[in-house]
Amino acid sequence: MNILDKFHHWRRRRRWNKQYKSGRWKSLKSDIEADRYLKIKKDLRAFAPENPSILDIGCGDGVLNERLGDYPFSYSLGVDFSSESIKQAQEKNLPNSEFEHCDVLHFVPKRTFDAIVFNESFYYIPDTEKTRVLQFLLDHLSAEGVLIVSIFREGPGCWEYFKENPKLKELDFETIKTSKEMTYWKIGAYRKV
Ligand SMILES: C[S@@+](CC[C@H](N)C(=O)[O-])C[C@H]1O[C@@H](n2cnc3c(N)ncnc32)[C@H](O)[C@@H]1O
């Protein structure tokens, strides 16, 4: 990253922290958001091995984890560069789950995972780092594992990293619509080839 990118990245992290402190992201728990979490749960059921280990990149305060509800998983690690969101996630004491304060740009997994989820977080990775970060994380996805990506609206400049990636095969791709105008998410599930 050049110095300007580094500055924007630093400023973005500060903004996320402030917003988690102010409670702005409590909206993620609203009903209108529920279906996109449910779709991720459905993809996990359909494509992840039984009782998977899950890596949730940009996990925020752990809403996906809460929304998994009765879905059985052996372990989940949520990673986020907002210390405030991680603190809030840790306070929930969710079963089989850990949360780590770390920038995905510097995150080094200590194990492989059966599912890796970019739930509304991939577009925040600086463009110059997207390929490297994605490849590095894919090296920590088990052969039978699934990569799940959720992106708000069209996600310009994002989907090509998955759809045009010769190392990935698309298993599913769906648009999750809501009753609110211009509020929809696209969610893709991928396996390594
Ligand atoms: C829109 S929120 C989504 C939160 C959560 N995935 C959800 O959908 O409930 C985006 C999250 O990505 C995190 N994030 C953005 N860039 C990141 C980075 N470089 N490393 C780790 N987390 C990052 C933010 O702190 C924020 O919590």
The ligand as an SDF file (V2000), in Angstrom:
LIG
                    3D

 27 29  0  0  0  0  0  0  0  0999 V2000
  -20.3620   -3.8650    7.3640 C   0  0  0  0  0  0  0  0  0  0  0  0
  -19.4500   -4.4890    8.7420 S   0  0  0  0  0  0  0  0  0  0  0  0
  -19.9380   -6.1880    8.6840 C   0  0  0  0  0  0  0  0  0  0  0  0
  -19.8510   -6.8490   10.0230 C   0  0  0  0  0  0  0  0  0  0  0  0
  -20.2520   -8.3440   10.0350 C   0  0  0  0  0  0  0  0  0  0  0  0
  -19.5200   -9.1110    9.0660 N   0  0  0  0  0  0  0  0  0  0  0  0
  -21.7320   -8.5130    9.7800 C   0  0  0  0  0  0  0  0  0  0  0  0
  -22.1620   -8.5590    8.6140 O   0  0  0  0  0  0  0  0  0  0  0  0
  -22.4670   -8.6010   10.7790 O   0  0  0  0  0  0  0  0  0  0  0  0
  -17.7710   -4.5940    8.0950 C   0  0  0  0  0  0  0  0  0  0  0  0
  -16.7630   -5.0740    9.1120 C   0  0  0  0  0  0  0  0  0  0  0  0
  -15.5100   -5.2900    8.4750 O   0  0  0  0  0  0  0  0  0  0  0  0
  -14.5000   -4.8710    9.3690 C   0  0  0  0  0  0  0  0  0  0  0  0
  -13.2660   -4.6260    8.5870 N   0  0  0  0  0  0  0  0  0  0  0  0
  -13.1110   -3.7360    7.5830 C   0  0  0  0  0  0  0  0  0  0  0  0
  -11.8470   -3.7820    7.1320 N   0  0  0  0  0  0  0  0  0  0  0  0
  -11.1970   -4.7270    7.8680 C   0  0  0  0  0  0  0  0  0  0  0  0
   -9.8640   -5.2280    7.8780 C   0  0  0  0  0  0  0  0  0  0  0  0
   -8.9280   -4.7400    7.0610 N   0  0  0  0  0  0  0  0  0  0  0  0
   -9.5500   -6.1960    8.7540 N   0  0  0  0  0  0  0  0  0  0  0  0
  -10.4920   -6.7010    9.6120 C   0  0  0  0  0  0  0  0  0  0  0  0
  -11.7620   -6.2500    9.6640 N   0  0  0  0  0  0  0  0  0  0  0  0
  -12.1110   -5.2790    8.7860 C   0  0  0  0  0  0  0  0  0  0  0  0
  -15.0840   -3.6290   10.0420 C   0  0  0  0  0  0  0  0  0  0  0  0
  -14.4410   -3.2930   11.2510 O   0  0  0  0  0  0  0  0  0  0  0  0
  -16.5230   -4.0720   10.2330 C   0  0  0  0  0  0  0  0  0  0  0  0
  -16.7190   -4.7070   11.4590 O   0  0  0  0  0  0  0  0  0  0  0  0
  1  2  1  0
  2  3  1  0
  2 10  1  0
  3  4  1  0
  4  5  1  0
  5  6  1  0
  5  7  1  0
  7  8  2  0
  7  9  1  0
 10 11  1  0
 11 12  1  0
 11 26  1  0
 12 13  1  0
 13 14  1  0
 13 24  1  0
 14 15  1  0
 14 23  1  0
 15 16  2  0
 16 17  1  0
 17 18  1  0
 17 23  2  0
 18 19  1  0
 18 20  2  0
 20 21  1  0
 21 22  2  0
 22 23  1  0
 24 25  1  0
 24 26  1  0
 26 27  1  0
M  CHG  2   2   1   9  -1
M  END
$$$$
